Amino acid sequence: MKTVALLGADSMLGKELAVQLALADLHVVKIGRADHNDVVLDLRSPNFSAIPEDCRADVLIHCAASFEGSSLTNAASAYEVNATGCLSVLAMMKALECTQCVYAGTVSSYSCFDPVGRSFYGISKAHGEDLLSWGLEKEGAQFCSIRLTALYDTYGACSKHQPWFGRIIAYTSRGRALALPGSDGGRNYAHVSDAARFMIGAARAKLTGCWPLCHPEQMTHEEIAHLANKVFDMGCHIEIDETKNRFRACNYPDSTQLFKELNMKPFTNMDAGLHEIHKCGTAHLYGPLDVI
């Protein structure tokens, strides 16, 4: 592959993908809502901006998503992005003469992932996978979904979607007392750089089908907090508040087969990720300081 169309180029994952693709000397066609992108596409609309005649792509990496939809009031808007918007993606891929799609899915699309049932986000992303797989099969093109676990980064962008992780970094790095809910099971986080590596690896290998990407390491939020407290060394007092709703156990899928298929493993464990945040001096970018 020589040219990659990157949908969701301004997202946390999209920015990391753009960096890694550039380092690999691959040409990147950036696609997103903002006017500075090479192709402007809002997944809530069926239309996209005119594509220059010489603009073609070998692979489309799709990492645009809406995380809204926890209530009926914003579910329709989220569904337009995560599911219906994939029809626009199919049309755009055809215009780009692109015959391969690698999709940033989510482990929450698995029906057995959460004991209380699938989230709307997981449902809408699964429907998006179905539409892309259906449409690309008709065109003789390839589809792969890397169903990602929760992602974090070094610069605090993850705080918007992972507020408890953001709060742990914020409090431990400032030495403030942190009251956490108890945990009924571990949590799984992967660094965004590893997620980008695996998506690019899937594109290079022309992988097809749906594959879970979880980190081999699982830790409770309390364990992450104590590790962060050790890394930042600011004397944060950590306690479990039994009045808060407990973190429930989730059923994280095994990613061993994906590791074997691509001959890859995640580079960054939680200890290394926290040390990177400390070394870069970016802990002040994390938050919020209050999570209900």
Secondary structure, DSSP 8 states (H G I E B T S, - for coil): --EEEEETTTSHHHHHHHHHHHHTT-EEEEEESSTTSSEEB-TTSS-B----TT---SEEEE-------SSHHHHHHHHIIIIIHHHHHHHHHHHTT--EEEEEEEGGGSTTSSTT---HHHHHHHHHHHHHHHHHHHTT-EEEEEEE-EEE-SSSGGGGT-HHHHHHHHHHHHT--EEE--BSS-B-EEEHHHHHHHHHHHHHHT--EEEEE--S--B-HHHHHHHHHHHH-S---EEE-TTS--B--------HHHHHHHT---S--HHHHHHHHHHHT-GGG---S---
